[in-house]
Amino acid sequence: MGILYNAAVVGNQVKNRSQEHMLSELKRLNVTVSQQGTPINRMDNAEIAYEYVLAILSEIDVENQENAWF
C-alpha cells in the first residue's frame, strides 16, 4: 500500500510542477486570459495546456528559414 501511495503522491507533484511551468510560461508570454475570457489562474490543467500550446505556436516565426520544416 505504501508503494501505491508514494506513486500517487509523486504523480500529483509532477502534475503540479508541469501546471506551474505552463502558468509561468503563459505569464512570460503575457497571456493572462484564455480565448474564452477565463483568467489563467482559474483554468483547469487541460485548459492551461491548450492555451500554452496556442501561445507557443504563435511565438514561432514560420517565415524564418531556421524554423522551416523541410
C-alpha positions as CSV (number, residue, x, y, z in Angstrom):
1,M,0.0,0.0,0.0
2,G,2.9,2.4,0.7
3,I,4.3,2.0,-2.8
4,L,0.9,2.8,-4.4
5,Y,0.5,5.9,-2.2
6,N,4.0,7.1,-3.0
7,A,3.4,6.7,-6.7
8,A,0.2,8.7,-6.4
9,V,1.9,11.5,-4.4
10,V,4.8,11.7,-6.9
11,G,2.3,11.7,-9.8
12,N,0.5,14.7,-8.3
13,Q,3.7,16.5,-7.7
14,V,4.7,16.1,-11.3
15,K,1.3,17.3,-12.5
16,N,1.5,20.3,-10.3
17,R,5.0,21.2,-11.5
18,S,4.0,20.9,-15.1
19,Q,1.0,23.1,-14.5
20,E,3.2,25.7,-12.6
21,H,5.7,25.6,-15.5
22,M,2.9,26.2,-18.1
23,L,1.4,29.0,-16.0
24,S,4.8,30.7,-15.6
25,E,5.4,30.4,-19.4
26,L,2.0,31.9,-20.1
27,K,2.7,34.8,-17.8
28,R,6.1,35.3,-19.5
29,L,4.3,35.4,-22.9
30,N,1.9,38.0,-21.4
31,V,-1.1,35.6,-21.6
32,T,-3.4,36.4,-18.7
33,V,-6.8,35.4,-20.1
34,S,-7.9,32.5,-22.3
35,Q,-9.5,32.9,-25.6
36,Q,-12.9,32.3,-23.9
37,G,-12.1,35.1,-21.4
38,T,-11.2,32.9,-18.4
39,P,-8.3,34.2,-16.3
40,I,-5.4,31.7,-16.4
41,N,-5.4,31.3,-12.7
42,R,-8.9,29.9,-12.7
43,M,-8.4,27.3,-15.5
44,D,-8.0,23.6,-15.1
45,N,-5.0,21.6,-16.3
46,A,-6.5,20.8,-19.8
47,E,-7.4,24.4,-20.5
48,I,-3.9,25.6,-19.4
49,A,-2.3,23.1,-21.6
50,Y,-4.4,24.2,-24.6
51,E,-3.6,27.9,-24.1
52,Y,0.1,27.0,-23.6
53,V,0.2,25.2,-26.9
54,L,-1.5,28.1,-28.7
55,A,0.9,30.6,-27.1
56,I,4.0,28.6,-28.1
57,L,2.8,28.1,-31.6
58,S,2.0,31.8,-32.1
59,E,5.5,32.6,-30.8
60,I,7.2,30.5,-33.6
61,D,8.1,32.6,-36.7
62,V,7.3,30.2,-39.5
63,E,8.6,32.6,-42.1
64,N,12.1,32.3,-40.6
65,Q,14.3,29.8,-42.5
66,E,15.6,28.3,-39.3
67,N,12.1,27.2,-38.4
68,A,11.3,25.6,-41.7
69,W,10.1,22.0,-41.5
70,F,11.9,20.9,-44.7
